[in-house]
């Protein structure tokens, strides 16, 4: 690292190193067992995906990743995820809710069922693919819930100020999620349907009311099924909740006596509204004149607080059929013999309990082999055609990107090829204001934290390759959004204000759901994705890709000391090509990663790769005899897929962008802060020497 410059650069650099060491010491103190295992965890985005240094040790936080997958806790609304875990795990080993929702896809906007389908699919994929990151993203689900009128009107995501308010919001969130799912499935029309995966599930539109609804009524009074059972604060035993409901509803019958006509297979209790000590028993029994019901406790949401002014933390308790109890605290997952010991000295209260009916009469699809049930359904038959005709398009614009006849042949190739084809992939993203707290002044201390930004997907490009010279453009989608954007990071994303707005964009825009389905179709078809720094791209795209289908040139082109190099640097030395000279372009980056992989195959086959990568990493460059001119390439679309933009000024030095995992806006803000500038995006001129030093240090 060069520190030769003028002014107080050395002082600034020393301060940054000291602050970085303090941050590492702070993170080092957080280890399972050091603090209460059910206390608040650091944001996964900041802790689990380090910009520099060794990879996060997932095994220290989750040794049960073959069964349990954590959910991201990096957004303010993430407190709701314990409810999602309960829905996912209820009624082992059949998991009726999970099985039904992973088969749901529709065209409806703001569909909670669709978003849960994505989350559950990613969780199941992570659990069933060895080596996958055991953490699923929930940003798209949370964004949808925020926008649903049911949640917005009640201010569910307005931060709670104390313990009881937190419990109240949790209870309402549980109720509203079930009600949203019930309406999403019940109001879905044939025109909304995207697939036929749910045809084997009887009465699918009534699934939520069928599995969760308690049928209450009289001889002439008909009421909507109640999707939850409230247990009053005064209750001394849990089953007083049903008696309490009947008493509350007596007036609704107009003098007619009401009764419980039907109990659901899954009973959801919302309890301890005042953070009481009532505990759900392992089983519940209800007897009537003609029959009796026995329910087994499956999952709970537990609220842990220090005192009544503390909003506390929420964890999920899962009781397995093997008798083992598991606690899920975001991405920290562990078995316990006595869950109370895991809560330390903090007060804990059971806020929600999920029971399932013993001997539950399951739908016919559950008669299948349980091993087969664990597999995700293939989306390629119905999502693959979206490449030919995107039915989610928000805005049509520009010229026809593809030769449709040729593209149809490509899709047939993907399905029929015995050997999985390669798909080069790159994504561009922007920084929304949501989930990205920013101080008014960017200080050295703030810059030293190296906070990762929460990103929003803006563009995805895919190129298909079945042989060395094949680089056919398969997809180049821009994603519409109405989120307030804090930073377009234009130098690194190529995205500008208005590009993602349907009223202003010069591009064809589609939805994030459409992009997910297209990506998922390729995953289910078995293609292998090639790219540079793919883990972050997949995370922002909100999709789990099995490790066996990932070829990451960031990892391939790593020398014996573990040094990783930027795409621009590798292209210069291994391909003799200049890329990223101005604003980044996802088609160019995807194509470059593909060519690098082909170069890797060539050098590996000749036994020259190790010498080549060590030579480049040491600064000597690639031996001249290994650099060859590029060959003619087969392309599905002629020319660039997007209008060309130029950036004036000096090209960005390689050293400033050699780590693609660092959030560009963080680089820009840190440079501006140390150089004495404001918090905005730097201009086209090269940054001052002080900024170069700090940026280089951030990449250490």
VOGU-3710 file (C-alpha; in Angstrom, 3 decimals, decimal comma):
1> xxxxxxxxxx> 0,000/0,000/0,000  1,457/3,330/-1,009  1,327/6,136/1,558  3,337/8,723/-0,336  1,270/11,898/-0,525  1,049/15,383/0,888  -0,754/16,924/3,837  -1,988/14,919/6,820  -2,543/11,674/4,910  -0,337/9,598/7,235
11> xxxxxxxxxx> -2,293/10,813/10,277  -5,603/9,995/8,616  -4,325/6,568/7,620  -3,126/5,818/11,155  -6,496/6,864/12,578  -8,315/4,599/10,157  -6,097/1,621/11,025  -6,710/2,182/14,751  -10,470/2,441/14,234  -10,489/-0,694/12,092
21> xxxxxxxxxx> -8,677/-2,605/14,845  -11,244/-1,398/17,388  -14,060/-2,581/15,121  -12,457/-6,017/14,765  -12,047/-6,264/18,539  -15,714/-5,357/18,963  -16,753/-8,081/16,510  -14,340/-10,587/18,088  -16,184/-10,198/21,390  -19,368/-11,468/19,761
31> xxxxxxxxxx> -19,243/-15,232/19,736  -21,920/-17,769/20,658  -21,745/-18,277/24,400  -20,070/-14,931/25,155  -23,382/-13,079/25,294  -26,874/-14,329/25,875  -27,570/-16,600/22,931  -30,988/-15,006/22,605  -29,823/-11,405/22,710  -29,819/-9,086/19,723
41> xxxxxxxxxx> -27,252/-10,059/17,114  -25,169/-7,815/14,897  -26,715/-7,185/11,505  -25,925/-10,142/9,239  -25,117/-7,819/6,358  -22,322/-6,215/8,387  -20,945/-9,257/10,219  -21,504/-12,312/8,023  -20,158/-10,964/4,734  -16,769/-9,398/5,569
51> xxxxxxxxxx> -15,298/-6,991/3,047  -11,804/-8,204/3,861  -10,216/-11,017/5,829  -11,365/-14,625/6,247  -14,823/-15,838/5,373  -17,514/-15,903/8,049  -17,513/-19,147/10,051  -21,101/-20,234/9,627  -20,493/-23,521/11,449  -19,902/-21,595/14,665
61> xxxxxxxxxx> -23,390/-20,120/14,447  -25,394/-22,930/12,875  -24,383/-26,583/13,065  -27,913/-27,569/12,032  -27,859/-26,016/8,551  -29,124/-29,267/6,988  -32,458/-28,586/8,730  -32,533/-24,944/9,768  -31,702/-21,804/7,822  -31,455/-18,341/9,339
71> xxxxxxxxxx> -33,185/-15,205/8,080  -31,450/-11,886/7,504  -31,823/-9,385/10,351  -30,272/-6,338/8,647  -33,414/-4,261/8,085  -35,481/-2,431/10,721  -38,526/-4,587/9,965  -36,645/-7,894/10,364  -38,144/-8,451/13,827  -41,061/-10,093/12,044
81> xxxxxxxxxx> -39,000/-13,080/10,818  -39,743/-15,427/13,776  -43,309/-15,637/12,454  -41,898/-16,704/9,070  -39,826/-19,413/10,755  -42,939/-20,769/12,493  -44,892/-20,968/9,235  -41,951/-22,721/7,589  -41,402/-25,343/10,304  -44,905/-26,094/11,556
91> xxxxxxxxxx> -45,973/-29,751/11,501  -42,801/-31,706/10,844  -42,215/-33,795/8,713  -45,017/-32,844/6,302  -44,703/-29,046/6,543  -48,038/-28,302/4,819  -47,618/-24,498/4,750  -44,136/-24,677/3,278  -45,189/-27,241/0,681  -48,185/-25,230/-0,435
101> xxxxxxxxxx> -46,450/-21,865/-0,673  -43,305/-22,956/-2,560  -45,725/-23,896/-5,356  -47,340/-20,487/-5,520  -46,472/-17,946/-8,226  -48,819/-15,365/-9,681  -48,885/-12,018/-11,489  -50,462/-10,075/-8,636  -48,360/-7,173/-7,306  -47,622/-7,001/-3,589
111> xxxxxxxxxx> -48,510/-10,674/-3,169  -47,377/-11,915/0,239  -47,847/-15,534/-0,874  -45,393/-15,001/-3,755  -42,824/-13,392/-1,474  -43,092/-16,193/1,082  -42,738/-18,658/-1,784  -39,384/-17,074/-2,635  -38,189/-17,023/0,998  -39,263/-20,628/1,639
121> xxxxxxxxxx> -37,710/-21,803/-1,640  -34,404/-20,151/-0,745  -34,485/-21,660/2,751  -35,181/-25,135/1,392  -32,469/-24,787/-1,252  -29,903/-23,650/1,328  -30,744/-26,563/3,632  -30,559/-29,223/0,920  -27,387/-28,090/-0,875  -24,128/-28,758/0,931
131> xxxxxxxxxx> -21,924/-25,715/1,220  -24,723/-23,214/0,645  -24,883/-20,110/2,847  -27,456/-20,940/5,567  -29,116/-17,531/5,433  -32,097/-16,378/3,371  -32,855/-12,791/2,413  -36,179/-11,203/3,379  -35,845/-7,680/1,963  -38,340/-8,242/-0,861
141> xxxxxxxxxx> -40,884/-9,756/1,544  -40,468/-6,886/4,002  -40,791/-4,334/1,220  -44,076/-5,956/0,169  -45,428/-6,057/3,715  -44,523/-2,380/4,205  -46,571/-1,488/1,150  -49,605/-3,609/1,967  -52,454/-1,334/3,150  -53,222/-3,731/5,990
151> xxxxxxxxxx> -49,777/-3,174/7,518  -49,379/0,485/6,590  -52,732/1,568/8,029  -51,925/0,099/11,443  -48,337/1,350/11,544  -47,008/-2,144/12,176  -43,479/-1,166/11,222  -43,395/2,127/13,098  -40,708/1,369/15,728  -42,116/0,192/19,050
161> xxxxxxxxxx> -41,187/2,265/22,098  -41,565/-0,318/24,855  -42,074/-3,980/25,666  -45,878/-4,112/25,565  -46,070/-2,164/22,310  -43,650/-4,632/20,743  -45,853/-7,554/21,784  -48,935/-5,794/20,420  -47,258/-5,213/17,060  -46,074/-8,831/16,945
171> xxxxxxxxxx> -49,592/-10,135/17,578  -51,080/-7,886/14,900  -48,347/-8,863/12,453  -49,114/-12,553/12,979  -52,808/-11,986/12,370  -52,268/-9,760/9,318  -49,850/-12,178/7,648  -52,436/-14,961/7,819  -55,183/-12,616/6,622  -53,016/-11,392/3,713
181> xxxxxxxxxx> -52,214/-14,971/2,716  -55,880/-15,892/2,923  -56,900/-13,018/0,657  -53,971/-13,519/-1,755  -54,888/-17,150/-2,344  -58,653/-16,709/-2,122  -58,874/-13,770/-4,550  -56,499/-15,202/-7,155  -58,101/-15,586/-10,583  -57,096/-17,811/-13,484
191> xxxxxxxxxx> -55,614/-14,756/-15,182  -53,405/-14,199/-12,129  -52,018/-17,721/-12,184  -48,585/-18,226/-13,625  -48,299/-21,976/-13,243  -50,183/-25,179/-12,541  -48,052/-26,309/-9,613  -50,938/-25,934/-7,159  -53,450/-27,996/-9,124  -52,668/-31,065/-7,010
201> xxxxxxxxxx> -53,584/-29,273/-3,784  -57,352/-29,551/-3,204  -59,149/-26,291/-2,435  -55,876/-24,382/-2,754  -57,656/-21,032/-2,734  -59,072/-21,925/0,687  -55,805/-23,359/1,988  -55,250/-20,824/4,786  -58,816/-20,884/6,103  -58,843/-24,683/5,804
211> xxxxxxxxxx> -55,636/-25,215/7,788  -55,828/-22,276/10,234  -59,505/-21,319/10,429  -61,652/-22,055/13,485  -65,255/-22,272/12,278  -67,601/-20,510/14,705  -71,292/-19,969/14,128  -74,868/-20,800/15,033  -77,852/-22,353/13,310  -78,381/-19,284/11,131
221> xxxxxxxxxx> -75,268/-17,191/11,810  -72,303/-17,756/9,515  -68,980/-16,123/10,418  -65,646/-15,974/8,670  -63,212/-18,583/10,021  -61,050/-17,197/12,806  -57,384/-17,653/11,837  -56,016/-17,320/15,368  -57,025/-17,795/18,992  -56,381/-14,886/21,394
231> xxxxxxxxxx> -55,559/-16,004/24,927  -56,625/-13,241/27,365  -54,088/-11,740/29,735  -56,163/-12,963/32,673  -56,043/-16,615/31,584  -54,485/-19,091/33,996  -54,419/-21,911/31,434  -53,936/-21,671/27,687  -57,138/-23,402/26,578  -59,230/-20,662/28,189
241> xxxxxxxxxx> -58,707/-18,854/24,891  -61,482/-20,782/23,129  -63,973/-20,138/25,924  -62,982/-16,481/25,888  -63,680/-16,246/22,138  -67,176/-17,679/22,473  -67,959/-15,267/25,288  -66,675/-12,319/23,237  -68,775/-13,351/20,236  -72,045/-13,983/22,032
251> xxxxxxxxxx> -73,361/-10,572/21,083  -72,494/-11,116/17,421  -75,006/-13,915/17,193  -77,964/-11,580/17,774  -79,049/-13,612/20,760  -78,386/-16,917/18,997  -76,051/-19,272/20,841  -72,744/-19,662/19,037  -70,599/-22,780/18,984  -67,330/-24,033/17,585
261> xxxxxxxxxx> -68,272/-26,071/14,540  -64,778/-26,999/13,448  -61,244/-26,807/14,821  -58,414/-26,324/12,323  -55,432/-28,634/11,740  -53,097/-25,842/12,834  -53,981/-23,758/15,870  -52,260/-20,376/16,300  -52,457/-18,824/19,758  -51,527/-15,200/20,431
271> xxxxxxxxxx> -50,842/-14,931/24,134  -49,305/-12,947/26,991  -50,286/-9,505/25,640  -48,768/-7,926/28,765  -45,604/-10,026/28,736  -47,121/-12,522/31,151  -45,631/-15,786/32,364  -48,234/-18,145/30,866  -46,440/-21,008/29,098  -47,974/-23,120/26,324
281> xxxxxxxxxx> -48,273/-26,758/27,425  -46,715/-29,512/25,255  -50,223/-30,592/24,231  -53,790/-29,295/24,250  -56,900/-31,464/24,459  -60,458/-30,439/23,621  -63,435/-32,737/24,068  -66,894/-32,431/22,596  -69,939/-34,687/22,657  -69,054/-36,438/19,415
291> xxxxxxxxxx> -65,273/-36,236/19,254  -62,068/-34,999/20,871  -58,997/-33,215/19,611  -55,391/-33,417/20,702  -52,888/-30,805/19,576  -49,102/-30,929/19,880  -46,966/-27,828/20,407  -44,739/-27,307/17,341  -43,354/-23,746/17,286  -43,319/-20,626/19,445
301> xxxxxxxxxx> -42,233/-17,023/19,198  -40,566/-15,971/22,446  -40,071/-12,355/23,519  -36,955/-11,614/25,595  -36,588/-8,246/27,348  -34,630/-6,597/30,160  -37,495/-4,459/31,472  -40,791/-2,880/30,439  -39,036/-0,034/28,599  -36,967/-2,452/26,510
311> xxxxxxxxxx> -38,502/-3,543/23,166  -36,379/-6,670/23,484  -35,624/-9,421/21,007  -37,711/-12,160/19,398  -36,602/-15,746/18,851  -38,239/-18,847/17,421  -38,573/-22,119/19,278  -39,083/-25,274/17,186  -40,000/-28,599/18,782  -39,042/-31,522/16,564
321> xxxxxxxxxx> -40,756/-34,889/16,357  -37,541/-36,367/17,770  -38,160/-34,462/21,006  -35,341/-31,990/20,369  -35,957/-28,290/20,978  -34,181/-25,788/18,705  -33,902/-22,028/19,166  -33,500/-19,732/16,148  -32,150/-16,260/16,808  -31,810/-14,775/13,322
331> xxxxxxxxxx> -28,698/-16,618/12,010  -27,658/-18,166/15,356  -29,300/-21,583/15,614  -28,731/-24,184/18,340  -30,349/-27,075/20,202  -31,226/-26,715/23,884  -32,220/-29,112/26,642  -33,635/-26,336/28,783  -34,537/-23,236/26,789  -34,831/-21,085/29,905
341> xxxxxxxxxx> -31,079/-21,416/30,468  -30,457/-19,827/27,051  -32,309/-16,656/28,050  -29,783/-15,755/30,730  -31,097/-13,257/33,261  -33,501/-11,637/30,805  -37,240/-12,027/31,256  -38,909/-14,098/28,565  -42,508/-14,531/27,555  -44,253/-16,817/25,034
351> xxxxxxxxxx> -46,005/-14,484/22,609  -47,213/-16,870/19,866  -47,675/-20,640/19,877  -48,316/-22,959/16,921  -50,036/-26,287/17,575  -50,796/-28,987/15,033  -53,509/-31,600/15,267  -52,363/-35,139/15,976  -53,464/-37,422/13,165  -54,005/-34,398/10,927
361> xxxxxxxxxx> -55,912/-35,321/7,796  -53,490/-34,140/5,140  -54,276/-33,483/1,521  -53,547/-36,304/-0,950  -50,321/-34,717/-2,155  -48,779/-35,453/1,256  -49,058/-39,190/0,595  -45,970/-38,878/-1,597  -42,575/-40,025/-0,382  -41,268/-37,543/2,204
371> xxxxxxxxxx> -37,872/-37,411/0,513  -39,542/-36,281/-2,704  -41,453/-33,647/-0,756  -38,176/-32,039/0,324  -37,319/-31,133/-3,273  -38,410/-27,861/-4,795  -40,710/-28,041/-7,817  -39,070/-27,103/-11,121  -40,092/-23,681/-12,375  -38,493/-24,039/-15,806
381> xxxxxxxxxx> -41,661/-25,213/-17,636  -43,621/-22,045/-16,748  -40,877/-19,511/-15,908  -38,612/-20,357/-18,853  -41,094/-18,881/-21,376  -40,718/-15,511/-19,608  -37,468/-15,137/-21,541  -39,558/-15,189/-24,733  -42,503/-13,170/-23,455  -42,192/-11,325/-20,174
391> xxxxxxxxxx> -45,740/-10,983/-18,869  -44,545/-8,793/-15,980  -43,236/-5,973/-18,186  -43,811/-2,558/-16,633  -42,750/-0,529/-19,653  -41,935/-1,391/-23,254  -39,180/0,733/-24,747  -36,357/0,706/-27,246  -35,724/-1,751/-30,043  -36,230/-5,506/-29,961
401> xxxxxxxxxx> -33,297/-6,891/-28,005  -33,421/-10,452/-29,268  -33,998/-12,416/-32,405  -37,003/-14,245/-30,929  -36,671/-17,290/-33,182  -33,040/-17,668/-32,178  -33,882/-17,106/-28,500  -36,478/-19,851/-28,651  -33,784/-22,219/-29,931  -31,582/-21,140/-27,032
411> xxxxxxxxxx> -34,266/-22,051/-24,503  -34,675/-25,442/-26,161  -30,889/-25,894/-25,973  -30,901/-25,207/-22,247  -33,525/-27,870/-21,675  -32,057/-30,538/-23,967  -28,281/-30,229/-23,540  -26,850/-33,195/-21,663  -24,007/-31,070/-20,295  -25,140/-27,997/-18,381
421> xxxxxxxxxx> -24,486/-24,859/-20,431  -22,689/-21,863/-18,973  -24,578/-18,654/-18,246  -22,413/-15,591/-17,624  -24,100/-13,374/-15,072  -23,689/-9,883/-13,683  -25,999/-7,560/-11,782  -26,027/-3,845/-11,075  -27,631/-2,276/-8,037  -28,370/1,038/-6,398
431> xxxxxxxxxx> -28,575/2,203/-2,790  -32,103/2,923/-1,487  -32,728/5,143/1,527  -34,626/2,304/3,153  -32,358/0,235/5,364  -29,353/2,532/4,954  -29,085/4,908/7,918  -26,702/7,751/7,184  -25,364/10,433/9,545  -25,519/14,034/8,438
441> xxxxxxxxxx> -21,718/14,295/8,504  -19,395/11,509/7,329  -16,704/11,212/9,994  -13,578/9,064/10,137  -15,270/6,888/12,748  -18,265/6,267/10,505  -16,034/5,598/7,497  -13,977/3,105/9,508  -17,028/0,951/10,168  -17,029/-0,032/6,504
451> xxxxxxxxxx> -20,785/-0,521/6,647  -22,132/-2,493/3,767  -25,053/-0,823/2,082  -28,368/-2,556/1,626  -28,667/-2,693/-2,159  -31,626/-2,687/-4,516  -31,465/-4,677/-7,742  -31,402/-2,424/-10,817  -30,190/-4,475/-13,789  -29,388/-8,104/-14,618
461> xxxxxxxxxx> -27,528/-9,381/-17,683  -27,101/-13,006/-18,769  -25,090/-14,496/-21,639  -25,420/-18,108/-22,762  -22,319/-20,074/-23,763  -22,180/-23,670/-24,977  -18,688/-23,471/-26,490  -15,598/-21,286/-26,437  -16,694/-18,559/-28,844  -20,385/-18,619/-27,913
471> xxxxxxxxxx> -21,503/-15,463/-26,059  -25,176/-15,095/-26,879  -27,085/-12,442/-24,946  -29,896/-14,180/-23,105  -31,225/-11,421/-20,874  -30,706/-7,736/-20,132  -33,422/-6,574/-17,748  -33,816/-3,261/-15,957  -35,958/-3,497/-12,817  -38,617/-0,889/-12,073
481> xxxxxxxxxx> -38,857/0,476/-8,549  -40,650/3,240/-6,682  -38,198/3,171/-3,762  -36,523/6,443/-2,845  -32,937/6,071/-4,104  -30,149/7,564/-1,975  -27,286/6,793/-4,363  -27,371/5,521/-7,944  -23,638/4,743/-7,727  -23,574/5,552/-11,451
491> xxxxxxxxxx> -19,829/5,084/-11,946  -20,058/1,498/-10,748  -23,600/0,610/-11,827  -24,183/2,585/-15,026  -27,610/3,456/-13,587  -28,827/7,063/-13,537  -31,776/8,901/-12,064  -34,924/8,044/-14,005  -33,580/4,773/-15,446  -35,769/2,692/-13,101
501> xxxxxxxxxx> -38,865/4,892/-13,300  -41,612/3,837/-15,724  -42,380/7,460/-16,624  -38,807/8,408/-17,492  -36,735/5,338/-18,316  -35,382/4,836/-21,858  -35,253/1,096/-21,141  -37,685/-1,773/-21,103  -38,566/-2,289/-17,442  -39,774/-5,398/-15,676
511> xxxxxxxxxx> -40,321/-6,425/-12,041  -37,986/-7,994/-9,493  -40,390/-10,954/-9,350  -39,958/-11,556/-13,089  -36,158/-11,473/-12,791  -36,267/-13,907/-9,872  -38,434/-16,331/-11,848  -36,138/-16,189/-14,881  -33,092/-16,791/-12,709  -34,875/-19,559/-10,834
521> xxxxxxxxxx> -35,834/-21,220/-14,132  -32,162/-21,389/-15,097  -31,210/-22,748/-11,670  -33,852/-25,464/-11,994  -32,616/-26,220/-15,526  -29,183/-26,960/-14,062  -27,111/-24,285/-15,821  -23,797/-23,189/-14,317  -23,433/-19,484/-13,592  -20,134/-17,763/-14,337
531> xxxxxxxxxx> -19,322/-14,355/-12,895  -17,019/-12,316/-10,685  -18,040/-11,904/-7,035  -21,279/-13,833/-7,504  -22,303/-14,259/-3,881  -23,214/-10,601/-3,479  -25,002/-10,564/-6,843  -27,088/-13,590/-5,883  -27,850/-12,066/-2,497  -29,131/-8,840/-4,056
541> xxxxxxxxxx> -31,099/-10,878/-6,616  -32,691/-12,720/-3,674  -31,954/-16,199/-5,001  -30,151/-19,256/-3,659  -27,967/-21,023/-6,223  -26,460/-24,441/-5,329  -22,652/-24,190/-4,963  -22,290/-26,906/-7,593  -23,788/-24,482/-10,145  -21,496/-21,539/-9,356
551> xxxxxxxxxx> -18,220/-20,704/-11,104  -16,812/-17,552/-9,528  -13,725/-16,100/-11,191  -13,069/-14,065/-8,019  -12,282/-17,387/-6,309  -10,706/-19,141/-9,308  -8,168/-16,388/-9,890  -6,765/-16,453/-6,364  -3,063/-17,042/-5,855  -1,385/-19,239/-3,261
561> xxxxxxxxxx> -1,482/-16,457/-0,650  -5,249/-15,977/-1,065  -5,024/-12,648/-2,836  -8,109/-11,805/-4,871  -8,040/-9,446/-7,836  -10,479/-7,137/-9,565  -12,168/-8,026/-12,834  -10,530/-5,043/-14,547  -7,072/-6,108/-13,401  -7,591/-9,725/-14,513
571> xxxxxxxxxx> -8,966/-8,679/-17,905  -5,957/-6,453/-18,512  -3,391/-9,148/-17,735  -5,076/-12,407/-18,755  -7,133/-11,250/-21,734  -5,276/-8,156/-22,864  -8,616/-6,313/-22,797  -9,546/-2,942/-21,310  -12,855/-3,012/-19,449  -14,656/-0,672/-17,037
581> xxxxxxxxxx> -12,971/2,331/-18,619  -16,014/4,463/-17,861  -19,226/3,467/-16,142  -19,583/-0,230/-15,480  -21,830/-2,244/-17,781  -23,238/-5,591/-16,684  -23,086/-7,102/-20,174  -19,409/-6,235/-20,472  -18,647/-7,542/-16,979  -20,532/-10,811/-17,565
591> xxxxxxxxxx> -18,760/-11,328/-20,893  -15,364/-10,607/-19,324  -15,947/-13,132/-16,531  -16,928/-15,730/-19,119  -13,755/-15,122/-21,130  -11,671/-15,303/-17,973  -13,171/-18,698/-17,181  -12,362/-19,915/-20,678  -8,814/-18,638/-20,132  -8,684/-20,437/-16,801
601> xxxxxxxxxx> -9,719/-23,689/-18,512  -7,034/-23,200/-21,143  -4,222/-22,461/-18,668  -5,299/-25,253/-16,313  -5,314/-27,771/-19,144  -1,772/-26,750/-20,129  -0,552/-26,761/-16,517  0,407/-23,076/-16,654  -2,252/-21,511/-14,465  -0,411/-21,532/-11,124
611> xxxxxxxxxx> 2,642/-19,812/-12,561  0,444/-17,326/-14,423  -1,715/-16,321/-11,438  1,290/-15,959/-9,109  3,096/-13,870/-11,711  0,125/-11,513/-12,105  -0,500/-11,323/-8,351  3,118/-10,385/-7,714  2,902/-7,501/-10,204  5,041/-9,027/-12,925
621> xxxxxxxxxx> 2,097/-9,524/-15,268  1,209/-12,485/-17,458  4,082/-13,930/-19,501  3,827/-12,566/-23,037  3,532/-15,963/-24,711  0,295/-16,666/-22,801  -1,566/-13,558/-24,032  -3,471/-14,283/-27,222  -5,699/-12,151/-29,397  -9,408/-12,543/-28,933
631> xxxxxxxxxx> -11,372/-14,760/-31,317  -14,609/-13,858/-33,125  -17,519/-14,276/-30,728  -21,051/-15,467/-31,423  -23,597/-12,972/-30,130  -27,380/-13,181/-30,074  -27,777/-9,392/-30,239  -25,659/-7,044/-32,258  -24,081/-4,044/-30,565  -24,636/-2,884/-27,047
641> xxxxxxxxxx> -27,971/-3,592/-25,427  -28,149/-0,200/-23,790  -27,561/3,367/-24,990  -23,888/4,217/-24,681  -22,890/6,627/-21,934  -19,484/8,183/-21,568  -17,782/9,447/-18,465  -15,323/12,255/-18,884  -12,101/12,525/-16,960  -9,391/10,112/-15,970
651> xxxxxxxxxx> -10,357/6,410/-15,822  -10,639/5,069/-12,289  -7,308/3,570/-11,114  -7,372/-0,219/-10,824  -6,369/-0,049/-7,156  -9,564/1,795/-6,276  -11,938/-0,914/-7,483  -10,002/-4,129/-7,024  -12,398/-5,452/-4,402  -15,854/-5,744/-5,930
661> xxxxxxxxxx> -17,402/-6,672/-2,601  -16,915/-3,176/-1,188  -20,036/-1,010/-1,529  -19,183/1,714/-4,049  -21,051/4,407/-2,143  -19,027/3,583/0,966  -15,848/4,081/-1,059  -17,110/7,387/-2,374  -18,247/8,626/1,045  -15,033/7,565/2,781
671> xxxxxxxxxx> -12,965/9,296/0,130  -15,013/12,469/0,430  -14,855/12,422/4,235  -11,106/11,982/4,496  -10,406/14,422/1,676  -12,485/17,037/3,455  -15,277/16,934/0,894  -19,004/16,538/1,303  -21,023/13,368/1,299  -21,992/13,388/-2,361
681> xxxxxxxxxx> -20,746/11,317/-5,270  -17,248/12,366/-6,378  -16,917/14,178/-9,683  -15,165/12,795/-12,741  -11,727/13,962/-11,619  -9,380/11,567/-9,862  -9,706/11,621/-6,055  -7,047/13,508/-4,084  -4,039/11,593/-2,695  -5,558/11,376/0,800
691> xxxxxxxxxx> -8,576/9,545/-0,579  -6,417/7,076/-2,522  -4,600/6,117/0,676  -7,815/5,625/2,651  -9,497/3,655/-0,118  -6,481/1,384/-0,393  -6,554/0,821/3,367  -10,248/-0,020/3,282  -9,425/-2,818/0,848  -6,734/-4,378/3,070
//
